[in-house]
Amino acid sequence: MALRVGFLQTRFSAVGPGGGELHTEHLARALEERGHSVTIFTDSPAERRDGIEDLDVQEYDTPFAVNPINELALANAARDDFEQCDVLTMTDESAFGAVGASVPTVMVFHLVWHGWVDRHRPIWNIVRSKPQVLIYRQMEHRICKNADAIVSISQNIRSDIDLIGDFENKIHDIPNGVNLDRFQPIDERTDDFTVHFQGRLVEMKNPNVVVEAVAHSDSNWNLTIGGAGPLRDDLEKRVEQYGLNDRITFLGYLPSEDLPKRYAESHVYVLPSTYEGMPLTVLEAAASGTATVVTPRSATDFVTDDMGVVVSTDPGELASTLDTLAANPERVKRMGDAARDRAEQYSWDRIAAEYEVLYNSLAET
């Protein structure tokens, strides 16, 4: 049965999309390829990003750019339109204003603020760094209570949802996906062993840990850092202080068309985050045939022992792990092959098929 599927999400059209926005973009295309009609309801951006012209995106002017006011304003502005859909998928706090609508609703959690708070105590650290989180945490109760279904993209997220309350009867485990045609291995890499970090340069992603790992390293591998963010200046100062300009290269924000080549040319992808749902970057690197070194939160349910190494956020441990891999190129090659095999289980078509089953069950009730 062909469905009219809606997605309600702030910042979808804005430049520099995050994992949640990219998840919506890829899932929307995969659903359309399966014969469904998809509309994305979002706020009007200050600057619109390229590459989404093929999608049906409806934008709404919202009075304030500050969340959660902006998110609630979007839900109110788009209500008459998204209630024409057969099912509505939500991914952020705009869901607070949409649950209880006359259309079945599905909440997809990429980040659970209860879990974020649990990992950033004491409470004054939260008030100092992100006070709106305390409001978001309260909003999550209503979203989970009133949504018709909840999607957990990983066991990390499922365990965090459990901190909100007992919603076991609503939770569906559907992971993120990856474009296997776009991200593919290459035949040969350069002899210079390269480690790549990709992500926003923010505290949660721990790019400083990777820089410190280079400083602790006894080997001569190189690090490339893709992404922009508030930590860029501090990271560059550290690199200068340690005298590592010849080993660390800042690439800045990488447009999506540059990512497949960057992943495929790297020997190892590293992501030492303290909080992740199920990072698309790890899936993309794996699909590119690149070994991964990640922390437990970055590994989620995806990284297995044959394709990657799970380490702590200690720079010395990370340095030792990367030194060992740099000295064993054959092992790294085997890990990359296993990573590609693992990624092939996560095509967007397979993920869309799982959402299709969920959507149909809700549309028929």
C-alpha positions as CSV (number, residue, x, y, z in Angstrom):
1,M,0.0,0.0,0.0
2,A,1.5,3.4,-1.0
3,L,1.5,5.8,1.9
4,R,1.8,9.6,2.3
5,V,4.6,9.8,4.8
6,G,5.4,13.1,6.5
7,F,8.6,14.1,8.4
8,L,8.6,16.9,10.9
9,Q,12.0,18.3,11.6
10,T,13.7,21.6,12.3
11,R,16.8,22.7,10.4
12,F,16.3,20.1,7.6
13,S,17.0,22.6,4.8
14,A,19.8,24.5,6.6
15,V,23.5,24.4,5.6
16,G,25.6,21.9,7.5
17,P,23.0,19.1,8.3
18,G,23.6,16.8,11.2
19,G,23.0,13.1,11.5
20,G,19.3,13.5,12.1
21,E,18.7,15.6,9.1
22,L,20.8,13.3,6.9
23,H,18.9,10.3,8.2
24,T,15.6,11.9,7.2
25,E,17.0,12.8,3.7
26,H,18.3,9.3,3.0
27,L,15.2,7.5,4.4
28,A,12.9,9.8,2.5
29,R,14.6,8.9,-0.8
30,A,14.5,5.2,0.0
31,L,10.8,5.3,0.9
32,E,10.1,7.1,-2.4
33,E,11.9,4.4,-4.3
34,R,9.6,1.9,-2.7
35,G,6.6,3.8,-4.1
36,H,5.6,6.1,-1.2
37,S,4.9,9.8,-1.3
38,V,7.1,11.7,1.2
39,T,6.9,15.3,2.4
40,I,9.3,17.0,4.8
41,F,8.0,19.8,7.0
42,T,10.7,22.1,8.3
43,D,11.4,25.7,9.2
44,S,12.7,28.2,6.7
45,P,16.5,28.4,6.9
46,A,18.7,31.5,6.8
47,E,20.7,29.8,4.1
48,R,19.4,26.7,2.1
49,R,21.7,23.8,1.5
50,D,22.1,22.2,-1.9
51,G,21.3,18.6,-2.8
52,I,17.7,18.3,-1.6
53,E,16.0,19.8,-4.6
54,D,14.5,16.3,-5.6
55,L,12.6,16.1,-2.3
56,D,9.2,17.6,-1.4
57,V,10.2,20.0,1.3
58,Q,7.6,22.4,2.7
59,E,9.2,25.3,4.7
60,Y,7.5,27.5,7.3
61,D,8.5,30.9,8.8
62,T,8.9,30.6,12.5
63,P,9.2,33.7,14.7
64,F,12.2,32.7,16.8
65,A,15.4,30.9,16.0
66,V,15.8,29.8,19.6
67,N,14.8,26.2,20.6
68,P,12.5,24.9,21.8
69,I,10.4,27.9,20.8
70,N,11.3,27.4,17.2
71,E,10.5,23.7,17.3
72,L,7.1,24.2,18.9
73,A,6.3,27.0,16.4
74,L,7.1,24.6,13.5
75,A,4.7,22.0,14.7
76,N,2.0,24.6,15.1
77,A,2.6,26.1,11.6
78,A,2.7,22.8,9.8
79,R,-0.2,21.0,11.6
80,D,-2.9,21.5,9.0
81,D,-0.5,20.1,6.3
82,F,1.1,17.2,8.2
83,E,-2.4,16.0,9.3
84,Q,-3.1,15.2,5.7
85,C,-0.4,12.4,5.8
86,D,-1.0,8.8,6.6
87,V,1.8,8.8,9.2
88,L,4.1,11.4,10.6
89,T,7.7,10.8,11.5
90,M,9.3,13.1,14.1
91,T,13.0,13.4,15.1
92,D,13.3,16.4,17.5
93,E,11.5,18.4,20.1
94,S,9.0,19.7,17.5
95,A,7.4,16.4,18.2
96,F,6.2,17.9,21.5
97,G,3.7,20.0,19.6
98,A,2.8,17.2,17.1
99,V,2.0,14.2,19.3
100,G,-1.7,13.8,19.8
101,A,-2.4,15.0,16.3
102,S,-5.1,13.3,14.1
103,V,-2.3,11.3,12.3
104,P,-0.3,8.4,13.6
105,T,3.0,9.6,14.9
106,V,6.4,7.9,15.1
107,M,9.2,9.4,17.2
108,V,12.7,8.5,16.0
109,F,15.3,9.2,18.7
110,H,18.8,10.1,17.6
111,L,19.6,11.6,20.9
112,V,17.9,11.2,24.2
113,W,18.3,14.1,26.6
114,H,17.8,11.9,29.6
115,G,20.8,9.9,28.6
116,W,22.8,13.1,27.8
117,V,22.1,14.5,31.2
118,D,23.0,11.2,32.8
119,R,26.4,11.4,31.3
120,H,27.1,15.1,32.0
121,R,26.4,15.3,35.7
122,P,26.9,17.1,38.1
123,I,23.8,19.2,37.3
124,W,25.7,22.6,37.4
125,N,27.7,21.5,34.4
126,I,24.5,21.1,32.5
127,V,23.1,24.4,33.6
128,R,26.4,26.1,32.5
129,S,26.7,24.4,29.1
130,K,23.2,23.7,27.9
131,P,20.4,24.8,30.2
132,Q,17.6,24.1,27.7
133,V,18.4,20.4,28.1
134,L,16.5,20.4,31.4
135,I,13.4,21.6,29.5
136,Y,14.0,19.0,26.7
137,R,14.2,16.2,29.3
138,Q,10.7,17.1,30.5
139,M,9.4,17.3,27.0
140,E,10.6,13.7,26.3
141,H,8.1,12.3,28.8
142,R,5.1,13.7,26.8
143,I,6.6,12.8,23.5
144,C,7.0,9.1,24.5
145,K,3.7,8.9,26.2
146,N,1.7,10.3,23.3
147,A,3.6,9.0,20.2
148,D,2.0,6.0,18.6
149,A,5.4,4.3,18.1
150,I,9.0,5.0,19.2
151,V,12.0,4.0,17.0
152,S,15.3,3.2,18.7
153,I,18.3,3.4,16.3
154,S,20.7,1.5,18.6
155,Q,21.0,-0.2,22.0
156,N,22.6,3.0,23.3
157,I,19.4,4.9,22.5
158,R,17.2,2.1,23.8
159,S,18.9,2.1,27.2
160,D,18.5,5.9,27.3
161,I,14.8,5.7,26.5
162,D,14.5,3.4,29.5
163,L,15.6,6.4,31.6
164,I,12.5,8.2,30.5
165,G,10.0,5.5,31.5
166,D,8.6,2.1,30.5
167,F,7.6,2.3,26.9
168,E,8.6,-1.2,25.9
169,N,5.4,-1.9,24.1
170,K,6.0,1.1,21.7
171,I,9.7,0.7,20.9
172,H,10.8,-0.6,17.6
173,D,14.5,-1.3,16.9
174,I,15.4,0.1,13.4
175,P,19.0,1.1,12.9
176,N,20.5,3.8,10.6
177,G,21.4,2.9,7.1
178,V,24.1,3.7,4.5
179,N,24.2,4.3,0.8
180,L,26.3,1.3,-0.4
181,D,26.5,2.6,-4.0
182,R,27.9,6.0,-2.9
183,F,30.3,4.8,-0.3
184,Q,32.6,2.0,-1.7
185,P,36.2,0.8,-1.2
186,I,39.0,1.7,-3.5
187,D,41.6,-0.6,-4.9
188,E,44.7,0.9,-3.2
189,R,45.5,3.6,-0.6
190,T,48.7,5.6,-0.3
191,D,51.6,4.3,1.7
192,D,51.3,7.1,4.2
193,F,49.1,5.7,7.0
194,T,46.2,8.1,7.5
195,V,43.7,8.3,10.2
196,H,40.5,10.4,9.6
197,F,38.1,12.1,12.1
198,Q,34.8,13.4,10.7
199,G,32.3,15.3,12.7
200,R,31.4,18.6,14.3
201,L,34.2,20.0,16.4
202,V,32.3,20.0,19.7
203,E,33.0,18.6,23.1
204,M,30.7,15.6,22.7
205,K,32.8,14.3,19.7
206,N,36.1,14.6,21.6
207,P,38.3,15.7,18.7
208,N,40.8,16.9,21.3
209,V,41.3,13.3,22.3
210,V,42.5,12.4,18.7
211,V,44.9,15.4,18.7
212,E,46.3,14.4,22.0
213,A,46.7,10.8,20.7
214,V,48.9,12.1,17.9
215,A,51.0,13.8,20.6
216,H,51.3,10.5,22.5
217,S,52.1,8.5,19.4
218,D,55.4,6.6,19.0
219,S,54.6,6.1,15.3
220,N,54.4,8.5,12.3
221,W,50.8,8.1,11.0
222,N,49.0,11.2,9.9
223,L,45.6,12.6,11.0
224,T,43.1,14.5,8.9
225,I,40.2,16.3,10.7
226,G,37.0,17.0,8.7
227,G,34.4,19.2,10.2
228,A,33.8,22.7,11.7
229,G,32.8,23.8,15.1
230,P,33.6,25.9,18.2
231,L,36.7,23.8,19.2
232,R,38.5,24.5,16.0
233,D,40.7,27.4,17.3
234,D,41.6,25.5,20.5
235,L,42.6,22.4,18.5
236,E,44.8,24.4,16.1
237,K,46.5,26.0,19.1
238,R,47.2,22.5,20.6
239,V,48.6,21.3,17.3
240,E,50.9,24.4,17.1
241,Q,51.9,23.9,20.8
242,Y,52.8,20.2,20.2
243,G,54.6,20.9,16.9
244,L,52.3,18.6,15.0
245,N,51.6,20.7,11.9
246,D,53.3,18.2,9.7
247,R,51.1,15.3,11.0
248,I,47.7,16.9,11.5
249,T,45.6,18.6,8.7
250,F,42.4,20.5,9.3
251,L,40.1,20.1,6.3
252,G,37.3,22.2,7.5
253,Y,33.6,21.5,6.6
254,L,33.6,18.8,3.9
255,P,30.7,18.9,1.5
256,S,28.9,15.6,1.1
257,E,30.3,14.9,-2.3
258,D,33.9,14.9,-0.9
259,L,33.2,12.3,1.9
260,P,33.3,9.0,-0.1
261,K,36.8,9.7,-1.4
262,R,38.0,10.9,2.0
263,Y,36.8,7.8,3.8
264,A,38.0,5.4,1.2
265,E,41.5,6.9,1.1
266,S,41.9,6.7,4.9
267,H,43.3,3.6,6.5
268,V,41.4,4.1,9.8
269,Y,38.4,6.1,10.8
270,V,38.4,7.3,14.4
271,L,35.4,8.6,16.5
272,P,36.1,8.9,20.3
273,S,32.7,10.4,21.2
274,T,31.2,10.4,24.7
275,Y,27.6,10.4,23.3
276,E,26.2,9.1,20.0
277,G,23.0,7.5,18.9
278,M,24.2,5.6,15.9
279,P,26.7,7.8,14.0
280,L,26.3,7.8,10.2
281,T,30.0,8.5,9.8
282,V,30.9,5.1,11.2
283,L,28.5,3.4,8.8
284,E,29.9,5.4,5.9
285,A,33.5,4.7,6.7
286,A,32.7,1.0,7.0
287,A,30.9,1.0,3.7
288,S,34.1,2.6,2.2
289,G,36.1,-0.4,3.5
290,T,37.8,1.5,6.2
291,A,38.7,0.1,9.6
292,T,37.2,1.9,12.6
293,V,38.5,2.8,16.1
294,V,35.7,4.0,18.3
295,T,34.6,4.4,21.9
296,P,31.8,2.2,23.3
297,R,29.3,5.0,22.7
298,S,30.4,5.4,19.1
299,A,30.5,1.7,18.4
300,T,26.8,1.2,19.2
301,D,25.6,-2.3,18.0
302,F,27.4,-1.9,14.7
303,V,31.2,-2.3,15.2
304,T,32.3,-5.9,15.6
305,D,35.8,-7.2,16.7
306,D,36.8,-8.2,13.1
307,M,36.2,-4.7,11.7
308,G,37.2,-2.3,14.4
309,V,38.7,-1.7,17.8
310,V,36.8,-0.2,20.8
311,V,38.9,1.9,23.1
312,S,38.3,4.4,25.9
313,T,38.7,8.2,25.6
314,D,42.2,8.0,27.1
315,P,44.6,9.6,24.5
316,G,47.4,7.2,25.5
317,E,45.3,4.1,24.8
318,L,44.1,5.5,21.5
319,A,47.6,6.4,20.5
320,S,48.8,2.8,21.3
321,T,45.9,1.3,19.4
322,L,46.6,3.4,16.3
323,D,50.4,2.8,16.5
324,T,49.7,-0.9,16.5
325,L,47.4,-0.7,13.5
326,A,49.8,1.5,11.6
327,A,52.4,-1.2,12.0
328,N,50.1,-3.9,10.7
329,P,48.7,-2.9,7.3
330,E,47.5,-6.4,6.5
331,R,45.4,-6.5,9.6
332,V,44.0,-3.1,8.7
333,K,43.1,-4.4,5.2
334,R,41.3,-7.4,6.7
335,M,39.4,-5.1,9.1
336,G,38.4,-2.9,6.1
337,D,37.1,-5.9,4.2
338,A,35.1,-7.0,7.2
339,A,33.8,-3.5,7.7
340,R,32.4,-3.4,4.1
341,D,30.7,-6.8,4.7
342,R,29.1,-5.5,7.8
343,A,27.9,-2.3,6.2
344,E,26.2,-4.3,3.4
345,Q,23.6,-5.4,6.0
346,Y,22.5,-1.8,6.5
347,S,21.4,-0.6,3.0
348,W,18.8,2.2,3.1
349,D,16.4,0.0,1.2
350,R,16.5,-2.6,4.0
351,I,16.0,0.1,6.6
352,A,13.1,1.7,4.6
353,A,11.5,-1.7,4.4
354,E,11.4,-1.9,8.2
355,Y,9.9,1.5,8.5
356,E,7.4,0.5,5.8
357,V,6.2,-2.4,8.0
358,L,5.8,-0.1,11.0
359,Y,4.0,2.6,9.0
360,N,1.6,0.1,7.5
361,S,0.7,-1.3,10.9
362,L,-0.1,2.3,12.2
363,A,-2.0,3.4,9.1
364,E,-4.3,0.3,9.3
365,T,-5.3,1.0,12.9
